Amino acid sequence: MHRAEFERLGATIWGGHGWKSEAARAFEVNRKTISRWIADDMVPDWAATRLRAIGHIAPPPGTTADEDRDDACAEAIEGELSRLMELATDAGWQRAEIQVAILSLTVTDMMAHAGTEATMELLDQAKALLQQSDHGR
């Protein structure tokens, strides 16, 4: 990725003023690193990939209601998740294998950030919803 695309996407995602500091936080690098990428007209591939992904996912809505945010988040990431599924199936993975991997990574991340108890509660809620939908058929 070259400077122009990096600056355009960065300003679009984080706003015109102060976007470099926000990008540095998102990429977990020093603000000077962002400036160096721009001066050198060369953004590392890993940062370019991440920036493009951020640019394709809509930001959260203005509401703080959990249900609204959950639905909006699902809608915002659906396209990228579908793209990931397609890339993995094109590489030869079976859909069920991909889904198990995504679920496993999700549960591991939930446990790391929310704890085992909160993760178990959420999984119990998901199980109850599945059982309700099964009984509704």
Number of C-alpha atoms within 10 A of each C-alpha: 16 14 14 12 14 21 15 12 17 21 17 12 20 15 13 12 9 11 17 21 17 17 20 16 12 13 16 9 12 13 15 12 14 18 14 12 16 16 11 11 14 15 20 10 10 9 15 17 13 12 19 16 12 17 15 13 16 13 13 14 11 8 9 9 9 9 10 13 16 12 11 16 16 11 13 16 16 13 13 15 13 11 12 13 18 15 12 15 15 10 9 9 13 12 13 10 12 16 12 11 12 14 12 12 12 13 18 15 13 16 15 11 11 12 12 14 10 13 19 14 11 14 13 12 12 12 12 12 12 12 11 11 10 9 8 7 5
